Amino acid sequence: MNQTLINDYQQIVRGRRSIRNYDPSVKISREEMAEILEEAALAPSSVNLQPWRFVVIDTKEGKETLAPLAKFNQRQVETSAAVIAVFADMKSDEYLEEIYSTAVEKGFMPADVRDQQVAAIKGFFEVMTFDQLKDMNLIDAGLVSMQLMLAARAHGFDTNPIGGFEKDKIAEAYGLDKERYYPVMLISIGKAADEGYQSVRLPVEKITEWK
């Protein structure tokens, strides 16, 4: 377990870089990786369905499988401690009753509220199109991915979000149902071997309107 957690918000947010070159000698224990994912999964999601699913690729064999699927990101695959494949579960509503019943058990929600909300959400899902569901899930998966990258920073690691990979092949490559699990992005994670590049952001007055 990493005992040197960073609690400085400014350092976490303003110090984040997209790192493409990592120290290959630095590994992340599965215990600590689980902590990072647990913190990431505190992100909000539509009706709390938490549709994100992760495949942590941290073995030699796993990376060999990934290499031809991420041809333009070989440095990240080779040098990172792991690459996390983020998927959206298109059948996340199967966990609806489990999530809401657990909330009742923990005292977070009365049983009658659970029953009302579960019924309403089921009705909502019955009329949703695939594209509507995908759009909703992609927003949620984006939220958890950003939170994952910030959680990694808090643990002293760096990341790089990757969108260029063989999205039509990656689910099956790791034994997932490609009809159910929609690929969102890859996130490489490890100890930065360089500082990365600072990048420019548009000023707030160019990206914001006040009404």
Secondary structure as GFF3:
##gff-version 3
##sequence-region A 1 211
A	DSSP	alpha_helix	9	14	.	.	.	ID=ss1
A	DSSP	alpha_helix	30	40	.	.	.	ID=ss2
A	DSSP	three_ten_helix	46	48	.	.	.	ID=ss3
A	DSSP	beta_strand	52	57	.	.	.	ID=ss4
A	DSSP	alpha_helix	60	66	.	.	.	ID=ss5
A	DSSP	three_ten_helix	67	69	.	.	.	ID=ss6
A	DSSP	three_ten_helix	71	73	.	.	.	ID=ss7
A	DSSP	alpha_helix	74	79	.	.	.	ID=ss8
A	DSSP	beta_strand	82	89	.	.	.	ID=ss9
A	DSSP	three_ten_helix	92	95	.	.	.	ID=ss10
A	DSSP	alpha_helix	96	105	.	.	.	ID=ss11
A	DSSP	alpha_helix	111	127	.	.	.	ID=ss12
A	DSSP	alpha_helix	130	154	.	.	.	ID=ss13
A	DSSP	beta_strand	158	162	.	.	.	ID=ss14
A	DSSP	alpha_helix	170	173	.	.	.	ID=ss15
A	DSSP	beta_strand	181	190	.	.	.	ID=ss16
A	DSSP	alpha_helix	204	207	.	.	.	ID=ss17
###
